[in-house]
Amino acid sequence: MSFVNELEEKIDKIKQGGKEKYHEANAAKGKLFVRKRLELLFDEDLNIEDAFFANCIDDSLPSDGVVTGIGKINGQNVCVMANDSTVKAGSWGKRTVEKIIRIQETALKLEIPILYLVDSAGARITDQIEMFPGRRGAGRIFHNQIKLSGRVPQVCLLFGPSAAGGAYIPAFCDVVVMVNGNASMYLGSPRMAEKVIGEKVTLEEMGGANMHCTVSGVGDVLVESEEEAISYAIKYLSYFPKNFRSNPPVLNTKGIKQSDKTITDIVPENQNAAFNMFDLIDQIIDEDSFCEIKKKFAPELITGLARLNGNSIGIIANQPRVKGGVLFTDSADKAAKFIQLCDAFNIPLLFLTDVPGFMIGTKVEREGIIRHGAKMLSSMSEATVPKISVIVRKAYGAGLYAMAGPAFDPDCVIAFPNAQIAVMGPEAAVNAVNANKIAELPEEERAAFIKEKQDEYKEEIDVYRLASELVVDDIINPDQLRKELLERYAIYADKNIIFTERKHGVYPV
């Protein structure tokens, strides 16, 4: 039975990964070995590991630096690709690329989610002819990701670098979780930037986790440890079906978080007074069910997954305490992708609206705010899942449109009793219409005149008048919002529409 012993020895050696010094270096950075990561991620262990013996003739390249296989997360089969950074820093060779392509093809055939555990220095320059340019070269990985997008959930856990072309793996995923201090992604390294364009920059400034989760928006979730990243991925997947043909699972959950404040207490009557929208969200959703996405990016808009009576929903909410809840280019992009994500996997949408509109001024015009806003409107308009829009306080200008206003086929628009819908707020409107008149009045008469005109304007946009004109479908007691949503989503669950017939739209990207 010597051949069996030889096999077992070979298996044990491959499972150990690279040299001990690389394990020690990773441990010093707080990084786990790839197989420990998988042990924490999956319910048990990988049920199937494919191409375990890749490049086994070369003892320095166990499994060619990547683990690929299938296991269960939350009881659901999931494909995985995980770099082993103890093997040539997780770099890609010919067989590495082929393994990744094959597990993607498996995910496509089985229509099950796929996770990418990325910790890679990029391509092996010595292998570039074999792994870079061909039909089954590295580019095929990204082609497959694009094909998988919207068919099955794709999640990236970024534990280390994702360099050069490899940075497109996280870019094409639905959600990217980055470990602060270790994770990074960039097309060109700081050393290359200095050499080629003369720019001196640190790794964190160029492509660190904090930068990508707060500035570029390529990262979605910033965590402090690998264990936290893995826990987030497990929770995130619990909101999703295995593919676009299925519905999200329904879980047993608790009721709302107990609070001594009701929604009526939380929302100020003064349209311009700041409040924390998270306090309102807590009074709607099942306790501890909120799973936020892009928390640190464009925080004037909240996006996240939650549960209502165990059912998954996606929430898009203006945050009045950050920049007044005004929409900017980044917040429009943030909303657009999140809406697409939920719509792709049959997760109903809830819009909580308290928006003064889109930002104005030369800075945002040069950033292309019209184009970015159009992206948000496109995604929202095309979404065919149940959509409910709640006017919490105000919906001014194109902000009304962006937050699933009446013209964009929401299943209903609900308003609180003090809600306002208008082209602009009373203060701005009175100034726009009466600026010359106000300037002509004596100083002591201006305040009374302005108040009179603002009161007239408020009567014109009164929510009961809007309900009378069928602009809003219902006006409700704010404290009855959860009950209203539960009833409506239960009915709208049978919604089945096709947005339009065409190959695809021409999007304002």
DAGISUL-V955356 format. One record per residue. RES is the residue in three letters. SS is DSSP state (alpha for helix, beta for strand, coil for the rest). NEAR is the number of other ideal C-beta (glycine too) atoms within 12 Angstrom. D_FIRST is the distance of its C-alpha to the first C-alpha in whole Angstrom. Layout:
res = (RES,RES)
ss = (SS,SS)
near = (NEAR,NEAR)
d_first = (D_FIRST,D_FIRST)
This chain:
res = (MET,SER,PHE,VAL,ASN,GLU,LEU,GLU,GLU,LYS,ILE,ASP,LYS,ILE,LYS,GLN,GLY,GLY,LYS,GLU,LYS,TYR,HIS,GLU,ALA,ASN,ALA,ALA,LYS,GLY,LYS,LEU,PHE,VAL,ARG,LYS,ARG,LEU,GLU,LEU,LEU,PHE,ASP,GLU,ASP,LEU,ASN,ILE,GLU,ASP,ALA,PHE,PHE,ALA,ASN,CYS,ILE,ASP,ASP,SER,LEU,PRO,SER,ASP,GLY,VAL,VAL,THR,GLY,ILE,GLY,LYS,ILE,ASN,GLY,GLN,ASN,VAL,CYS,VAL,MET,ALA,ASN,ASP,SER,THR,VAL,LYS,ALA,GLY,SER,TRP,GLY,LYS,ARG,THR,VAL,GLU,LYS,ILE,ILE,ARG,ILE,GLN,GLU,THR,ALA,LEU,LYS,LEU,GLU,ILE,PRO,ILE,LEU,TYR,LEU,VAL,ASP,SER,ALA,GLY,ALA,ARG,ILE,THR,ASP,GLN,ILE,GLU,MET,PHE,PRO,GLY,ARG,ARG,GLY,ALA,GLY,ARG,ILE,PHE,HIS,ASN,GLN,ILE,LYS,LEU,SER,GLY,ARG,VAL,PRO,GLN,VAL,CYS,LEU,LEU,PHE,GLY,PRO,SER,ALA,ALA,GLY,GLY,ALA,TYR,ILE,PRO,ALA,PHE,CYS,ASP,VAL,VAL,VAL,MET,VAL,ASN,GLY,ASN,ALA,SER,MET,TYR,LEU,GLY,SER,PRO,ARG,MET,ALA,GLU,LYS,VAL,ILE,GLY,GLU,LYS,VAL,THR,LEU,GLU,GLU,MET,GLY,GLY,ALA,ASN,MET,HIS,CYS,THR,VAL,SER,GLY,VAL,GLY,ASP,VAL,LEU,VAL,GLU,SER,GLU,GLU,GLU,ALA,ILE,SER,TYR,ALA,ILE,LYS,TYR,LEU,SER,TYR,PHE,PRO,LYS,ASN,PHE,ARG,SER,ASN,PRO,PRO,VAL,LEU,ASN,THR,LYS,GLY,ILE,LYS,GLN,SER,ASP,LYS,THR,ILE,THR,ASP,ILE,VAL,PRO,GLU,ASN,GLN,ASN,ALA,ALA,PHE,ASN,MET,PHE,ASP,LEU,ILE,ASP,GLN,ILE,ILE,ASP,GLU,ASP,SER,PHE,CYS,GLU,ILE,LYS,LYS,LYS,PHE,ALA,PRO,GLU,LEU,ILE,THR,GLY,LEU,ALA,ARG,LEU,ASN,GLY,ASN,SER,ILE,GLY,ILE,ILE,ALA,ASN,GLN,PRO,ARG,VAL,LYS,GLY,GLY,VAL,LEU,PHE,THR,ASP,SER,ALA,ASP,LYS,ALA,ALA,LYS,PHE,ILE,GLN,LEU,CYS,ASP,ALA,PHE,ASN,ILE,PRO,LEU,LEU,PHE,LEU,THR,ASP,VAL,PRO,GLY,PHE,MET,ILE,GLY,THR,LYS,VAL,GLU,ARG,GLU,GLY,ILE,ILE,ARG,HIS,GLY,ALA,LYS,MET,LEU,SER,SER,MET,SER,GLU,ALA,THR,VAL,PRO,LYS,ILE,SER,VAL,ILE,VAL,ARG,LYS,ALA,TYR,GLY,ALA,GLY,LEU,TYR,ALA,MET,ALA,GLY,PRO,ALA,PHE,ASP,PRO,ASP,CYS,VAL,ILE,ALA,PHE,PRO,ASN,ALA,GLN,ILE,ALA,VAL,MET,GLY,PRO,GLU,ALA,ALA,VAL,ASN,ALA,VAL,ASN,ALA,ASN,LYS,ILE,ALA,GLU,LEU,PRO,GLU,GLU,GLU,ARG,ALA,ALA,PHE,ILE,LYS,GLU,LYS,GLN,ASP,GLU,TYR,LYS,GLU,GLU,ILE,ASP,VAL,TYR,ARG,LEU,ALA,SER,GLU,LEU,VAL,VAL,ASP,ASP,ILE,ILE,ASN,PRO,ASP,GLN,LEU,ARG,LYS,GLU,LEU,LEU,GLU,ARG,TYR,ALA,ILE,TYR,ALA,ASP,LYS,ASN,ILE,ILE,PHE,THR,GLU,ARG,LYS,HIS,GLY,VAL,TYR,PRO,VAL)
ss = (coil,alpha,alpha,alpha,alpha,alpha,alpha,alpha,alpha,alpha,alpha,alpha,alpha,alpha,alpha,coil,coil,coil,coil,alpha,alpha,alpha,alpha,alpha,alpha,alpha,alpha,alpha,coil,coil,coil,coil,coil,alpha,alpha,alpha,alpha,alpha,alpha,alpha,alpha,coil,coil,coil,coil,coil,coil,beta,beta,beta,coil,coil,coil,coil,coil,coil,coil,coil,coil,coil,coil,alpha,alpha,alpha,alpha,beta,beta,beta,beta,beta,beta,beta,beta,coil,coil,beta,beta,beta,beta,beta,beta,beta,beta,coil,coil,coil,coil,alpha,alpha,alpha,coil,beta,coil,alpha,alpha,alpha,alpha,alpha,alpha,alpha,alpha,alpha,alpha,alpha,alpha,alpha,alpha,alpha,alpha,alpha,coil,coil,coil,beta,beta,beta,beta,beta,beta,beta,coil,coil,beta,coil,alpha,alpha,alpha,alpha,alpha,alpha,alpha,coil,coil,coil,coil,coil,coil,coil,alpha,alpha,alpha,alpha,alpha,alpha,alpha,alpha,alpha,alpha,coil,coil,coil,coil,coil,beta,beta,beta,beta,beta,beta,beta,beta,beta,beta,alpha,alpha,alpha,alpha,alpha,alpha,alpha,alpha,coil,coil,coil,beta,beta,beta,beta,beta,coil,coil,coil,coil,beta,beta,beta,coil,coil,coil,alpha,alpha,alpha,alpha,alpha,alpha,alpha,alpha,coil,coil,coil,coil,coil,alpha,alpha,alpha,alpha,alpha,beta,alpha,alpha,alpha,alpha,alpha,alpha,alpha,alpha,coil,coil,coil,coil,beta,beta,beta,coil,coil,alpha,alpha,alpha,alpha,alpha,alpha,alpha,alpha,alpha,alpha,alpha,alpha,coil,coil,coil,coil,coil,coil,coil,coil,coil,coil,coil,coil,coil,coil,coil,coil,coil,coil,coil,coil,coil,coil,coil,coil,coil,alpha,alpha,alpha,alpha,coil,coil,coil,coil,coil,coil,coil,coil,coil,coil,alpha,alpha,alpha,alpha,alpha,alpha,coil,coil,coil,coil,coil,coil,coil,coil,beta,beta,coil,coil,coil,coil,coil,coil,coil,coil,beta,beta,beta,beta,beta,beta,beta,beta,coil,coil,beta,beta,beta,beta,beta,beta,beta,beta,coil,coil,coil,coil,alpha,alpha,alpha,coil,beta,coil,alpha,alpha,alpha,alpha,alpha,alpha,alpha,alpha,alpha,alpha,alpha,alpha,alpha,alpha,alpha,alpha,coil,coil,coil,beta,beta,beta,beta,beta,beta,beta,beta,coil,coil,beta,coil,coil,coil,alpha,alpha,alpha,alpha,alpha,alpha,coil,alpha,alpha,alpha,alpha,alpha,alpha,alpha,alpha,alpha,alpha,alpha,alpha,alpha,alpha,coil,coil,coil,coil,beta,beta,beta,beta,beta,beta,beta,beta,beta,beta,coil,alpha,alpha,alpha,alpha,alpha,coil,coil,coil,alpha,alpha,alpha,coil,coil,coil,beta,beta,beta,beta,beta,coil,coil,coil,beta,beta,beta,coil,coil,coil,alpha,alpha,alpha,alpha,alpha,alpha,alpha,alpha,alpha,alpha,alpha,alpha,alpha,alpha,alpha,coil,coil,alpha,alpha,alpha,alpha,alpha,alpha,alpha,alpha,alpha,alpha,alpha,alpha,alpha,alpha,alpha,alpha,alpha,alpha,coil,coil,alpha,alpha,alpha,alpha,alpha,alpha,coil,coil,coil,coil,coil,beta,beta,beta,coil,alpha,alpha,alpha,alpha,alpha,alpha,alpha,alpha,alpha,alpha,alpha,alpha,alpha,alpha,alpha,coil,coil,coil,coil,coil,coil,coil,coil,coil,coil,coil,coil,coil,coil,coil,coil,coil)
near = (7,8,9,10,11,13,16,14,16,20,18,15,21,33,28,22,38,32,21,13,12,29,23,14,19,31,18,12,22,21,34,33,33,44,32,26,39,39,23,29,41,34,19,14,21,31,20,23,30,30,28,27,21,31,30,22,13,20,17,22,33,36,42,41,44,50,47,41,35,31,35,25,37,25,16,31,28,43,46,47,52,51,50,48,41,40,40,33,30,44,38,48,38,31,33,45,45,31,39,49,37,29,42,39,26,30,37,25,19,22,26,35,45,50,51,50,51,48,49,46,32,40,33,32,17,15,28,21,15,23,35,27,17,17,13,24,27,37,25,27,43,27,21,34,35,20,22,37,27,27,28,37,42,45,44,45,51,53,49,44,37,47,38,27,29,44,38,29,45,46,33,32,43,40,43,45,48,48,42,29,23,36,47,42,44,36,23,22,25,24,17,21,20,16,12,12,13,9,16,14,20,18,28,23,19,30,37,32,41,28,27,37,38,24,21,31,36,39,40,43,44,34,33,21,26,39,23,23,42,32,23,37,46,30,32,41,41,33,46,38,27,30,30,28,14,21,21,34,24,20,21,13,23,15,22,31,23,12,19,9,19,21,34,22,16,32,36,25,19,17,35,21,18,23,31,24,40,28,31,41,42,30,35,42,41,31,22,17,31,36,38,36,42,40,28,28,36,38,31,34,48,45,49,42,42,46,39,42,27,24,32,42,45,47,46,55,47,49,37,35,24,27,23,30,41,36,47,39,32,36,43,45,35,41,48,38,40,43,40,32,39,44,31,32,40,33,45,41,48,50,47,48,48,50,52,37,36,41,32,22,13,9,12,24,17,13,21,20,30,22,22,35,37,26,32,45,32,30,39,42,29,30,39,29,39,36,41,43,45,47,46,45,42,42,46,38,28,30,45,40,33,45,51,44,34,28,19,28,25,37,32,32,37,41,40,37,26,28,39,43,43,36,23,29,31,32,25,25,25,27,21,19,21,24,17,10,17,24,14,12,18,11,12,8,15,20,15,15,24,26,18,20,27,28,17,18,27,26,17,22,33,25,33,21,21,29,24,11,15,12,30,34,23,29,28,31,19,33,22,23,36,34,22,28,42,27,20,31,35,21,16,27,24,13,24,11,17,9,20,12,8,9,6,11,17,9,17,19,16)
d_first = (0,4,5,5,7,9,10,11,13,14,16,17,19,20,22,23,26,28,29,30,33,34,32,35,38,37,37,41,42,41,38,35,32,31,28,31,33,31,30,34,35,33,34,30,28,27,26,25,24,25,24,22,20,24,24,21,21,24,23,26,27,24,25,28,29,30,28,29,28,30,31,34,37,39,37,38,35,35,34,33,33,33,33,31,34,32,31,34,36,35,36,35,34,33,30,32,35,33,31,34,36,33,33,37,36,34,37,40,38,37,40,39,40,38,38,38,37,39,38,38,40,41,40,38,41,39,37,41,41,38,38,42,44,42,42,39,40,40,44,42,41,44,45,43,44,47,46,44,47,49,47,44,44,43,43,42,41,42,41,42,43,43,45,47,46,43,46,47,44,45,49,48,46,48,48,47,46,47,46,49,48,45,45,47,48,50,50,52,51,54,53,53,56,58,57,58,61,62,61,60,58,56,52,53,57,55,52,51,50,54,56,54,54,58,59,57,56,53,51,52,51,51,48,48,44,41,41,44,43,40,42,45,43,42,45,46,44,45,49,47,46,43,45,49,49,48,50,49,48,51,50,52,54,57,60,62,62,65,68,71,72,72,72,76,76,73,75,78,81,82,80,80,79,75,73,69,67,64,66,68,64,63,66,64,60,58,58,55,54,55,53,55,54,56,57,58,59,63,63,66,64,62,59,56,54,55,56,59,58,54,55,54,57,57,60,62,65,68,68,72,71,69,72,74,71,72,70,69,67,63,64,65,61,60,61,60,57,56,58,56,53,55,56,53,51,54,55,59,61,63,66,68,71,73,73,76,75,74,74,77,78,78,74,73,74,73,70,70,70,72,69,66,68,68,64,65,67,65,62,64,66,63,61,61,60,62,64,67,69,71,74,74,77,77,76,78,78,75,73,74,73,69,69,69,73,74,75,71,70,69,69,71,73,74,76,77,81,82,80,81,80,82,82,83,84,87,88,87,88,92,92,91,94,96,96,99,101,99,100,104,104,106,103,104,104,100,98,100,100,96,95,97,96,92,93,94,91,89,91,90,86,87,83,86,87,84,83,86,85,82,80,78,77,77,79,77,77,74,73,72,70,67,68,69,66,64,67,67,63,62,65,64,60,61,62,61,63,62,64,65,64,63,60,61,63,64,64,66,63)
